Amino acid sequence: MGIGSDVIEGLGLGDPVLRLGVTGLSRAGKTVFITSLVANLLERGRMHALRAAADGRLKAVWLQPQPDDTIPRFDYERHLAALTGPQPRWPEGTRHVSQLRLSLRLEPSGLLSGLRGPRNLHLDIVDYPGEWLLDLRLMERDFAQWSTEVLERLPNRPGAQAFLAAIGAEDSGAPFAEPRAQGLADLYTAHLIAAREAGWADCTPGRFLIPGELEGSPALTFAPLPPHLLDGKLGREFRRRFESYKSRVVRPFFRDHFSRIDRQVVLVDVLGAIHQGPQAVEDTRRAMADILTAFRPGRAGWLAQILGTRRVERILFAATKADHLHHVQHPRLTAILTAMLREARDRADFQGARTEAMAIAALRATTEEMIAHQGEDLPAVRGRLLDGRQAAFHAGDLPADPGQLLHPARQGATAWLDDDYAIMNFAPAPGTARPGDGPPHVRLDRAAEFLIGDRL
């Protein structure tokens, strides 16, 4: 009988393994982050803040075969070709769990370095959709509670009116009919897709957006219902399917993947949320609190039973697309994310693991310049738009006080009073890397130092 890799590691017979989970809220750039991180670990010329690389202790990094035969391999080579080819383009987003293993050869340091030889550390990078992580909140709610929460926030979200009209026309005494159930589920799913495209983060159930092999199954054929429909035949069947979704879809994901993660990075498109307005900012803040709930130690109930004593030791929340702003605004972007994270920590009553907030760009797509506007020079960025045109862009000044954004968002404002924060969609820039350099980035080396530096 064979011995599994986890057992070998536990017995000290194999090289240690560090599992890094990568997820993100809507359109935050998970695939780009992993691709650029791997490329910059393989070619470390731009990784100055990763101390083991800077001082020469990290001697070599190489790709290993995928260690788990049941999980798809992250398609690093294809994604890198998309980002660095003759006509660079953004790769497709995350649709399922995938994994990649890097092996790192490290020279010993310190007083006993002469007595020890080089050692290896395996870094398993696990990519999974952020929508699935948000399903954690479903596990602690019954169907009535979830329905109430969803329907309370639905009127202000895009694509919701057709679904609300449909459930408003339902007869509580009508017999259950599968075509009607499917119609309601389709309308609710259409709303979730529209909300995600508009930048909303809290869109559950997550598998409605990325159904995979479950598409069309009863486990994905339900929708939230108002109180007067809960006790009818439709409500009873939707309640049963909701519980089935939790037990057969959500629980296995946390048991099989989430419970084995040592470090975690959560990517957040803060700029996109600000552009969408106060409600999207508040939605993102709530989603971050729900994500932190998943990592809270000492948690009672089903998650503690799955995780046991296992704990995620470090969690990085990274505001992506920092290259869309001139560097003079990066401290303000970091301060906004830090404030959102602080409120999320308080709401989740979180303690135990080390957390950090950082503004990054896993792949830098712009250069910086000053542009003249109404007699003054504005700090701007220049890049190639998706249609091929070059453009210089000033997004607007982020507030020095994060409360100017977070307070209106928390109080239910529907628009910013004084400012309009714009965004522009840049394409990847043509590559100009020197030999030994990975793709250009903003603070990806600092992110790597926080996530794995102590183990190097």
Long-range contacts (C-beta under 8 A, 24 or more apart in sequence): 5-67, 15-103, 15-119, 15-120, 15-121, 15-122, 16-121, 16-122, 16-455, 17-121, 17-122, 17-123, 17-124, 18-121, 18-122, 18-123, 18-124, 18-262, 18-263, 18-452, 18-455, 19-124, 19-126, 19-260, 19-261, 19-262, 19-263, 20-123, 20-124, 20-125, 20-126, 20-261, 20-262, 20-263, 20-264, 20-265, 20-451, 20-452, 21-126, 21-128, 21-258, 21-261, 21-263, 21-264, 21-265, 21-312, 22-125, 22-126, 22-127, 22-128, 22-264, 22-265, 22-267, 23-127, 23-128, 23-129, 23-130, 23-132, 23-133, 23-264, 23-265, 23-266, 23-267, 24-130, 24-266, 24-267, 24-268, 24-269, 24-320, 25-130, 25-201, 25-266, 25-267, 25-268, 25-269, 25-284, 25-287, 26-130, 26-131, 26-196, 26-199, 26-200, 26-201, 26-203, 26-269, 26-272, 27-93, 27-196, 27-199, 27-269, 27-272, 28-130, 28-267, 28-268, 28-269, 28-320, 29-267, 29-269, 29-320, 29-321, 29-362, 30-93, 30-94, 30-127, 30-129, 30-130, 30-267, 31-79, 31-91, 31-92, 31-93, 31-94, 31-127, 32-79, 32-83, 32-90, 32-91, 32-362, 32-363, 33-265, 33-267, 33-318, 33-320, 33-362, 33-444, 34-74, 34-76, 34-79, 34-100, 34-125, 34-127, 35-76, 35-79, 35-80, 35-83, 35-91, 35-362, 35-363, 36-83, 36-362, 36-363, 36-438, 36-439, 36-441, 36-444, 37-125, 37-362, 37-444, 37-447, 37-448, 38-63, 38-76, 38-80, 38-100, 38-102, 38-125, 39-80, 39-438, 39-439, 40-438, 40-439, 40-441, 40-444, 40-445, 40-448, 41-102, 41-104, 41-123, 41-438, 41-448, 42-102, 42-438, 43-433, 43-436, 43-437, 43-438, 44-436, 44-438, 45-434, 45-436, 45-437, 45-438, 46-437, 46-438, 46-439, 46-440, 46-441, 46-444, 46-445, 47-438, 47-444, 47-445, 47-448, 48-445, 49-443, 49-445, 49-446, 49-448, 49-449, 50-445, 50-448, 50-449, 50-453, 50-456, 51-449, 51-453, 51-456, 52-106, 52-453, 52-456, 53-445, 55-109, 56-107, 57-106, 57-107, 57-109, 57-456, 58-104, 58-105, 58-106, 58-456, 59-105, 59-106, 59-107, 59-118, 60-104, 60-105, 61-102, 61-103, 61-104, 61-105, 62-102, 62-103, 63-100, 63-101, 63-102, 63-103, 64-101, 64-102, 64-103, 64-122, 65-101, 66-99, 66-100, 66-101, 67-99, 67-101, 67-122, 67-124, 68-99, 71-97, 71-98, 71-99, 72-96, 72-97, 72-98, 72-99, 73-98, 73-99, 73-100, 74-98, 74-99, 74-100, 74-125, 74-127, 76-100, 83-363, 83-428, 83-439, 84-428, 84-431, 84-433, 84-439, 86-430, 88-427, 88-428, 88-429, 88-430, 88-431, 89-427, 89-428, 90-427, 90-428, 94-127, 94-128, 94-129, 95-129, 95-210, 95-212, 96-128, 96-129, 96-210, 96-212, 97-126, 97-127, 97-128, 97-253, 97-257, 98-126, 98-127, 98-128, 99-124, 99-125, 99-126, 99-127, 100-124, 100-125, 100-127, 101-125, 104-456, 106-456, 121-455, 121-456, 123-452, 126-257, 126-261, 128-253, 128-257, 129-206, 129-209, 129-210, 130-201, 130-206, 130-266, 130-267, 130-291, 131-196, 131-203, 131-204, 131-206, 131-207, 131-209, 131-210, 132-206, 132-207, 132-210, 132-250, 132-253, 133-206, 133-258, 133-291, 133-294, 134-201, 134-202, 134-203, 134-204, 134-206, 134-287, 134-290, 134-291, 135-204, 135-205, 135-206, 135-207, 135-249, 135-250, 135-253, 136-250, 136-254, 136-290, 136-291, 136-293, 136-294, 136-303, 137-204, 137-290, 137-293, 138-204, 138-205, 138-242, 138-245, 138-246, 138-250, 139-246, 139-250, 139-251, 139-301, 139-302, 139-303, 140-301, 142-239, 142-242, 143-225, 143-230, 143-235, 143-238, 143-239, 143-242, 143-243, 144-227, 144-230, 144-239, 146-204, 146-224, 146-242, 147-224, 147-225, 147-226, 147-230, 148-227, 150-204, 150-224, 151-224, 151-226, 153-202, 153-283, 154-191, 154-224, 156-279, 156-414, 157-191, 157-194, 157-195, 157-198, 157-200, 158-191, 158-194, 158-195, 158-197, 158-198, 158-200, 159-190, 159-191, 159-193, 159-194, 159-195, 160-191, 160-195, 162-187, 162-190, 162-191, 163-187, 163-188, 163-190, 163-191, 163-223, 167-223, 167-224, 167-225, 167-226, 167-229, 168-226, 170-225, 170-229, 170-234, 171-232, 172-228, 172-229, 172-231, 172-232, 172-234, 172-235, 173-232, 174-232, 174-233, 174-234, 175-233, 176-233, 176-234, 176-237, 178-221, 180-234, 181-221, 181-222, 181-234, 181-237, 181-238, 182-221, 184-223, 185-220, 185-221, 185-222, 185-223, 187-223, 188-223, 188-224, 198-276, 198-280, 199-269, 199-272, 199-273, 199-275, 199-276, 199-280, 200-276, 200-280, 200-283, 201-273, 201-280, 201-283, 201-284, 201-286, 201-287, 202-283, 202-286, 202-287, 202-290, 205-245, 205-249, 207-245, 207-249, 214-249, 218-244, 219-244, 219-245, 219-248, 219-249, 220-245, 251-302, 251-306, 254-303, 254-306, 255-306, 258-294, 259-306, 259-307, 259-308, 259-310, 260-310, 261-312, 262-312, 262-313, 263-312, 263-313, 263-314, 263-315, 263-316, 263-451, 263-452, 264-295, 264-312, 264-314, 264-315, 264-316, 265-315, 265-316, 265-317, 265-318, 265-447, 265-451, 266-291, 266-315, 266-316, 266-317, 266-318, 267-318, 267-320, 268-317, 268-318, 268-319, 268-320, 268-337, 269-319, 269-320, 269-321, 270-319, 270-320, 270-333, 270-336, 270-337, 270-340, 271-319, 271-321, 271-324, 271-325, 271-333, 271-395, 271-421, 271-423, 272-321, 272-423, 274-336, 274-398, 274-405, 274-421, 275-421, 275-422, 275-423, 277-413, 277-414, 277-415, 277-416, 278-405, 278-408, 278-409, 278-412, 278-413, 278-414, 278-415, 278-416, 279-409, 279-412, 279-413, 279-414, 281-340, 281-405, 281-406, 281-409, 282-409, 282-410, 282-412, 284-340, 285-340, 285-343, 285-344, 285-406, 285-409, 285-410, 286-344, 286-347, 288-317, 288-340, 288-341, 288-344, 289-343, 289-344, 289-345, 289-347, 289-348, 290-348, 291-344, 292-344, 292-345, 292-348, 292-350, 292-355, 293-348, 293-350, 295-350, 295-352, 295-353, 296-348, 296-349, 296-350, 296-351, 296-352, 297-351, 297-352, 297-353, 298-352, 311-352, 311-353, 312-353, 313-353, 313-354, 314-353, 314-354, 314-355, 314-356, 314-450, 314-451, 315-353, 315-354, 315-355, 315-356, 316-355, 316-356, 316-357, 316-358, 316-447, 316-450, 316-451, 317-341, 317-355, 317-356, 317-357, 317-358, 318-357, 318-358, 318-359, 318-360, 318-447, 319-357, 319-358, 319-359, 319-360, 320-360, 320-361, 320-362, 321-361, 322-359, 322-360, 322-361, 322-442, 322-443, 323-361, 323-364, 323-365, 323-366, 323-381, 323-383, 323-426, 323-442, 324-361, 324-366, 324-381, 324-393, 324-395, 324-423, 324-424, 324-426, 325-381, 325-395, 325-398, 326-368, 326-379, 326-380, 326-381, 326-394, 327-368, 327-442, 328-379, 329-379, 329-395, 329-397, 329-398, 330-359, 330-442, 332-397, 332-398, 332-399, 332-400, 333-359, 333-398, 334-358, 334-359, 335-400, 335-402, 336-398, 336-402, 336-405, 336-406, 338-402, 339-402, 339-403, 339-406, 340-402, 340-406, 343-406, 356-450, 358-443, 358-446, 358-447, 358-450, 359-442, 359-443, 360-441, 360-442, 360-443, 360-444, 360-446, 360-447, 361-441, 361-442, 361-443, 361-444, 362-441, 362-444, 363-428, 363-439, 363-440, 363-441, 364-429, 364-439, 364-440, 364-441, 364-442, 365-426, 365-427, 365-428, 365-429, 366-426, 366-429, 383-424, 383-426, 383-427, 383-429, 384-426, 384-427, 384-429, 385-424, 385-425, 385-426, 385-427, 386-425, 386-426, 386-427, 388-427, 391-424, 393-422, 393-424, 395-421, 395-422, 395-423, 395-424, 396-420, 396-421, 396-422
